Amino acid sequence: MKNIIHKTGWLVAALLLFLMIPDGAQAQLERERVVEDRPVEFVFWAPTNIGLSTVQNPSAKNLNTTVLHTFGLINGGIDRFFGLDDGANTRLGLDYGITDRFSMSVGRMTFQKVVDFQTKVNILRQTRSGSTPIELAVKGSMGISTLSGIGLEFSDRLSYLGSLMIARKFNRFSFQLSPMIGYFNRVVLEQNPNRLIGLGMIANYELNDRFALSAEYLPVLGDRFQETYDTMGIALNIDTGGHVFQVFLTSSQFHNEQYIMANNRDRFWDGDFRFGFNIHRVFGLSGR
C-alpha cells in the first residue's frame, strides 16, 4: 500500500508539473495581439466524457440535458448481437448553470435505481494569455439507491463522491487529472472497503471543429472491491452544432464515478468492453 501511494505521488507530481508548464507560443501570440485575457473555451466538449466528469460547466442559465447509455459486452458475439441484446444501463441527467462557474445536477441511473445529486464549481479558469495555465474544478455528488424490497435503511442506501479536477488545453489537445474519493455507507460484503480512492485521467484531441478523439482511465488506488478492475474507455466525439454526441467502447457499464470504481468487473485490454453512447444537448433559458 505504501509503495502504491509513493509511486502515485510521483506520478501526480509529474503530471501536475506538465500541466503547469507555460505554453510559450500561445502566451507570446496573446501578448502581441494585446487581447482581453479571457478564459479558454471548450477545454472539453461536454460535462462528461464517457463516464468521468470533466471541468466543463454549462454557462449561466443554460440547461444541459444528458443521456448516458451503455450496453452489454461485445464479446457476447452475434448471439447477443454484440451486447445490444443485453440489458443496458442508462443515466438521464439535467445540469443547470447557476453561474458560468457553478452548476447543479440531478440524474437517475437504471442499475441499482440510483438517483444522484451533483454540484460542480470551477475555482480557476485557464486563460488565453496563459496567466492562469490550468482549469481547476471540484465536484461533489451524493447517490441514493431506490431499489425496493432489499430491506435497507435510508442511510444505508447513500453513497458519496468528492473529486478535484485539474485540466489544461494545449491547442487541440486537452488533458485532465482527477483525484477522487468515493464512500458507501453500506457494502454488501464485509471484506469490501467502504472507501475507494481513484485517480481519473482524461485525454481529448480535436481532429477538427466537428470531431474529436478522447480516452479515459480510472485506476483504483489501494483497497478495492473484490474481483474489480480499473476502468478504461475510448470515444469519438461529434459536435453537430446543437448536440455533442459521443460513441465509445468502455469496460464499465456503470455511471457516476463511485459506482464505476466499485462495480467494474471487466478488463478492457482482454477484450471485455462494450459499446455505448452519450448525448449532450444545451438549452439556453435566459430568454431575450
SVG drawing of the C-alpha trace seen along z (x, -y; Angstrom):
<svg xmlns="http://www.w3.org/2000/svg" viewBox="-40 -45 48 62">
<polyline fill="none" stroke="black" stroke-width="0.4" points="0.0,0.0 2.8,-2.5 4.6,-1.6 1.5,-2.3 1.0,-5.6 4.7,-6.5 4.6,-5.7 1.2,-7.5 2.6,-10.6 5.5,-10.8 3.0,-10.3 0.7,-13.0 3.6,-15.4 4.9,-14.8 1.5,-15.3 0.9,-18.5 4.2,-19.8 3.3,-19.0 0.0,-20.8 1.7,-23.9 4.3,-24.4 3.5,-27.7 2.6,-27.5 5.1,-30.0 3.9,-30.2 0.3,-30.9 1.3,-33.4 3.5,-35.3 0.8,-35.3 -1.6,-36.8 0.8,-39.5 1.3,-40.6 -2.4,-40.8 -3.0,-42.6 -6.4,-41.0 -8.6,-40.7 -7.4,-38.0 -10.5,-35.8 -11.0,-32.1 -10.2,-29.3 -13.4,-27.9 -14.2,-24.2 -11.4,-22.6 -13.7,-19.6 -16.8,-19.5 -19.2,-18.2 -19.6,-18.0 -19.0,-14.2 -16.5,-12.2 -17.8,-8.5 -18.2,-8.0 -15.9,-10.6 -16.8,-14.2 -14.8,-17.0 -14.1,-20.5 -16.6,-21.8 -19.7,-23.5 -22.8,-24.8 -22.9,-28.6 -25.1,-30.6 -28.8,-30.0 -28.1,-27.1 -29.6,-23.7 -27.6,-20.7 -29.5,-17.5 -27.6,-14.2 -28.4,-10.7 -25.6,-8.2 -26.2,-4.7 -24.0,-1.5 -24.8,2.0 -23.5,5.4 -20.1,6.9 -19.3,7.0 -17.6,10.4 -21.0,12.0 -20.9,12.4 -23.7,12.4 -26.0,14.5 -26.2,11.5 -25.9,9.1 -22.5,7.9 -24.0,6.8 -27.0,4.9 -29.4,7.7 -28.2,7.4 -29.6,5.1 -28.4,1.5 -27.6,-0.9 -28.9,-4.4 -28.5,-7.6 -30.8,-10.6 -29.5,-13.9 -30.0,-17.6 -27.2,-20.1 -28.1,-23.7 -25.6,-26.6 -26.3,-28.8 -23.3,-30.9 -20.6,-30.4 -18.6,-28.7 -21.2,-26.9 -23.7,-24.2 -26.1,-21.8 -27.2,-18.5 -29.7,-15.7 -29.9,-12.3 -31.1,-8.7 -29.3,-5.5 -31.1,-2.4 -28.8,0.0 -29.5,0.1 -32.1,-2.7 -29.7,-5.3 -30.8,-9.0 -27.8,-11.3 -27.4,-15.0 -24.2,-16.7 -22.6,-20.1 -19.5,-21.4 -17.5,-24.6 -14.7,-26.0 -12.3,-27.5 -9.8,-28.5 -10.3,-29.1 -7.5,-28.7 -6.9,-32.0 -5.9,-32.6 -2.8,-34.6 -1.5,-31.8 -1.7,-34.0 -3.8,-31.1 -2.4,-28.0 -4.9,-25.4 -8.6,-24.8 -9.3,-23.7 -12.8,-22.4 -14.3,-20.5 -17.2,-18.1 -19.4,-16.7 -22.0,-14.0 -24.5,-12.0 -26.2,-8.9 -29.3,-7.2 -30.2,-3.7 -34.0,-3.5 -34.3,0.3 -37.3,1.6 -37.6,4.9 -34.0,5.1 -34.6,4.1 -32.2,1.2 -32.5,-1.9 -32.3,-5.2 -28.8,-5.9 -27.6,-2.5 -28.6,-3.5 -26.3,-6.5 -23.0,-6.9 -20.8,-10.0 -18.1,-11.3 -15.6,-14.1 -13.4,-14.9 -10.7,-17.5 -10.3,-18.1 -7.2,-19.7 -7.1,-20.2 -5.2,-22.1 -5.8,-22.6 -2.8,-22.7 -4.2,-24.0 -6.2,-21.0 -5.1,-18.6 -6.7,-18.6 -5.7,-16.6 -7.4,-16.2 -6.2,-14.6 -9.0,-13.8 -8.0,-12.5 -11.2,-11.4 -12.7,-9.6 -15.9,-7.6 -17.7,-6.4 -20.5,-3.9 -22.4,-3.9 -23.0,-0.2 -21.3,2.5 -22.8,6.0 -19.6,7.9 -17.8,7.2 -14.4,7.6 -15.1,4.8 -14.0,1.3 -16.5,-1.5 -14.0,-4.0 -12.5,-3.9 -9.7,-6.2 -9.2,-6.8 -7.1,-8.8 -9.1,-9.6 -7.4,-10.6 -9.0,-12.1 -7.3,-12.9 -9.0,-14.7 -7.7,-15.5 -9.7,-17.7 -9.4,-16.3 -11.3,-19.4 -14.2,-21.6 -16.6,-18.6 -14.7,-15.5 -12.5,-14.7 -11.0,-11.5 -10.9,-11.0 -9.9,-8.4 -10.2,-7.9 -8.7,-5.7 -9.7,-5.3 -7.4,-3.2 -8.4,-2.5 -5.6,-3.1 -5.2,-0.9 -8.1,1.2 -10.8,2.1 -13.9,4.3 -13.2,7.9 -12.9,9.0 -13.0,5.5 -10.6,3.9 -9.5,0.4 -11.8,-1.1 -10.8,-2.3 -12.7,-3.7 -12.1,-5.3 -14.6,-7.6 -15.3,-9.5 -16.9,-12.9 -19.1,-14.5 -20.3,-18.1 -23.4,-18.5 -24.0,-22.2 -26.9,-21.5 -25.7,-18.3 -22.4,-16.7 -22.7,-13.0 -20.2,-10.6 -19.9,-7.0 -17.5,-4.8 -16.1,-1.5 -15.6,-1.1 -15.1,1.7 -17.6,0.3 -21.3,0.4 -21.9,-2.0 -22.2,-5.8 -21.1,-8.1 -17.5,-7.6 -18.1,-5.9 -20.2,-3.2 -17.6,-2.8 -14.8,-2.3 -17.0,0.2 -18.5,2.3 -16.2,2.6 -15.5,6.4 -14.2,6.3 -10.8,5.8 -10.6,3.6 -7.3,4.9 -8.6,8.5 -11.4,7.6 -14.0,7.1 -15.5,3.9 -19.0,2.7 -20.5,0.2 -22.2,-2.9 -23.2,-6.4 -23.8,-9.8 -25.9,-12.6 -25.5,-16.1 -27.9,-19.0 -27.7,-22.5 -30.8,-24.8 -30.5,-28.5 -33.1,-29.5 -32.1,-33.2 -34.7,-34.5 -34.4,-37.7"/>
</svg>
